[in-house]
């Protein structure tokens, strides 16, 4: 069996059904095969002891890798058309986001998210955490209106008209909240509301970026080197 990481909350010795099916049906695991299991705090080398279902394993060696950013990184992301939010969730997980909060904004075309789509986005976050070697799977929350965004200790707002760069205003030792608008951008009053709640407008360069590109560019700059 090729190297594999499986998400197993609590490292309980039993894989969730989805993870177990992938191990058995896709990777053709056998009893005695070794793979990596992880949860929110640790990972371990494990060995298959029963193909189930459910698949059972025993832990051979625990380890605590240092792959997290070290501070909370929350992404407030406006709802996007089509499957673009899936791209954002996948990339945001790889880049170190700890929580992803979709927003309903004036210019966002979707105004709601169904339970099935939310479940899919959460599954994508799990897969991206497995791929990138992370322990923490970021929360993907149901959408809220932009007006419900709380005050933040440190916030950055992607805004084409801003003059400040991320490196000029970011304190890397503090938690950070990042806000990115929809395809049409934030309305002026939405920018003002976010500023009042602790977000500083920052530029991502001289070019106009797609919303999904802007989210990942802002995340990359905010977590650079961490």
C-alpha positions in Angstrom: 0.0 0.0 0.0 1.3 3.4 -0.9 1.9 6.0 1.9 -1.4 7.3 3.3 -2.7 9.6 6.0 -6.2 9.0 7.5 -8.2 11.3 9.7 -9.2 9.5 12.9 -10.6 11.7 15.7 -9.2 10.7 19.1 -6.9 8.1 17.5 -9.4 5.6 18.8 -8.2 2.6 16.9 -11.3 2.7 14.6 -11.4 4.6 11.3 -14.5 6.6 10.3 -16.4 4.7 7.7 -15.4 7.1 4.8 -11.8 6.8 5.7 -12.0 3.0 6.1 -13.7 2.6 2.7 -11.0 4.6 1.0 -8.3 2.5 2.7 -9.8 -0.8 1.7 -11.6 -0.1 -1.6 -9.1 2.4 -3.2 -5.8 1.6 -1.6 -6.5 -2.2 -1.3 -5.1 -2.3 2.3 -4.4 -5.6 4.0 -4.0 -6.6 7.6 -0.5 -5.6 8.6 -0.3 -2.7 6.2 1.0 0.5 7.8 -0.3 4.1 7.4 -0.5 7.4 9.3 -3.5 8.4 11.4 -4.0 11.9 12.7 -6.5 14.1 14.7 -6.5 17.7 16.0 -3.4 17.3 18.2 -1.2 14.5 17.1 -0.4 11.8 14.5 0.8 8.3 14.7 2.2 5.4 12.7 -0.5 2.7 12.7 -1.0 -0.8 11.5 -4.2 -2.4 10.1 -5.5 -5.2 12.4 -9.0 -5.7 11.0 -10.5 -4.7 7.6 -14.0 -4.5 9.1 -16.1 -2.6 8.5 -15.1 -0.6 10.4 -11.4 -0.7 9.8 -9.5 -1.2 13.0 -5.8 -0.3 13.6 -3.2 -0.3 16.4 -0.9 2.6 17.1 2.8 1.8 16.7 4.4 5.2 17.3 2.9 8.6 18.2 4.4 12.0 17.1 3.5 15.7 17.3 4.7 17.4 14.1 5.1 21.1 13.9 3.1 22.1 10.8 0.6 24.6 12.1 0.9 28.4 11.8 0.9 28.8 15.6 -1.9 31.5 15.8 -5.5 31.4 14.9 -6.1 32.4 11.2 -9.8 32.9 10.4 -10.9 33.5 6.8 -14.1 35.4 6.3 -15.0 34.5 2.7 -18.0 35.8 0.7 -20.1 33.2 -0.9 -19.0 32.6 -4.5 -20.7 31.2 -7.6 -20.4 27.6 -8.7 -17.6 25.5 -7.2 -15.2 28.3 -6.5 -15.7 28.1 -2.7 -14.4 24.5 -2.8 -11.2 25.8 -4.4 -10.9 28.4 -1.5 -11.5 25.8 1.2 -8.9 23.4 -0.3 -6.2 26.1 -0.7 -7.0 27.8 2.7 -6.6 24.5 4.5 -3.2 23.9 2.8 -2.1 27.4 3.7 -2.9 27.1 7.4 -6.4 28.6 8.0 -7.9 27.4 11.3 -11.5 28.5 10.6 -13.4 29.3 7.4 -16.5 31.5 7.8 -18.6 32.0 4.6 -20.4 35.4 4.4 -23.5 36.7 2.7 -22.7 40.1 1.3 -24.5 42.6 -0.9 -22.8 41.5 -4.1 -22.5 37.8 -3.4 -24.8 36.0 -5.9 -25.5 33.0 -3.8 -27.4 34.1 -0.6 -27.5 30.7 1.1 -25.7 27.3 1.3 -27.4 24.0 1.5 -26.5 21.3 4.0 -25.1 19.0 1.2 -22.7 21.7 0.0 -21.6 22.4 3.5 -20.9 18.7 4.1 -18.9 18.6 0.9 -16.8 21.6 1.8 -16.0 20.0 5.2 -15.0 16.8 3.5 -12.7 18.8 1.2 -11.1 20.4 4.3 -10.4 16.9 5.7 -8.8 15.8 2.4 -6.7 18.9 2.1 -5.5 18.5 5.7 -4.5 14.9 4.9 -2.7 15.9 1.8 -0.8 18.8 3.3 0.3 17.0 6.5 -1.7 19.2 8.9 -3.1 18.0 12.1 -5.9 20.6 12.4 -8.8 20.4 10.1 -10.2 23.9 9.8 -13.9 24.4 10.8 -16.1 25.3 7.8 -19.1 27.1 9.2 -22.6 27.8 7.9 -22.8 31.3 6.2 -23.6 34.3 8.2 -24.6 37.9 7.1 -21.6 40.2 7.0 -23.1 42.3 9.7 -22.6 39.4 12.2 -18.8 39.5 11.8 -17.4 40.2 15.3 -14.7 42.7 16.3 -11.3 41.2 15.9 -7.9 41.6 17.5 -6.2 41.9 14.1 -7.9 41.9 10.8 -6.9 42.3 7.1 -9.3 43.2 4.4 -8.4 42.6 0.8 -9.3 45.8 -1.0 -8.1 47.0 -4.4 -8.0 50.7 -3.4 -5.9 50.2 -0.3 -2.3 51.6 0.0 -0.9 49.4 2.8 0.8 46.1 2.2 0.3 43.0 4.3 3.8 43.0 5.6 3.5 46.6 6.7 0.6 46.1 9.1 0.6 42.4 10.1 1.8 41.4 13.6 2.7 37.7 13.0 2.5 37.0 16.7 -1.2 37.8 17.0 -4.3 35.9 15.8 -5.5 37.3 12.4 -8.8 37.5 10.7 -8.9 37.9 6.9 -11.8 39.2 4.9 -12.3 38.7 1.1 -15.3 39.8 -0.8 -17.3 38.2 -3.7 -16.8 38.6 -7.4 -18.2 42.2 -7.3 -16.2 43.1 -4.1 -17.5 44.5 -0.9 -19.9 47.5 -1.0 -18.5 50.7 0.5 -20.7 50.5 3.6 -19.4 46.9 4.1 -15.8 48.0 4.0 -16.6 50.7 6.5 -18.3 48.2 8.8 -15.4 45.8 8.6 -12.9 48.7 9.4 -15.0 49.6 12.4 -14.6 46.0 13.6 -10.8 46.0 13.4 -10.0 45.1 9.8 -7.4 47.1 7.9 -7.7 47.4 4.1 -4.6 46.0 2.3 -3.5 45.7 -1.3 -2.6 42.5 -3.0 -0.8 44.2 -5.8 -1.6 46.3 -8.9 -3.6 43.6 -10.7 -7.3 42.8 -10.1 -7.6 39.3 -8.8 -10.5 36.9 -8.9 -12.1 36.5 -5.5 -10.9 32.9 -5.0 -7.3 34.0 -6.0 -7.4 37.0 -3.7 -8.4 34.8 -0.7 -5.4 32.5 -1.3 -3.0 35.3 -2.0 -4.0 37.1 1.2 -3.7 33.8 3.2 -0.3 33.1 1.7 1.0 36.6 2.7 -0.5 36.4 6.2 1.1 33.0 6.9 4.4 33.4 5.0 7.2 31.5 6.5 5.0 30.0 9.3 
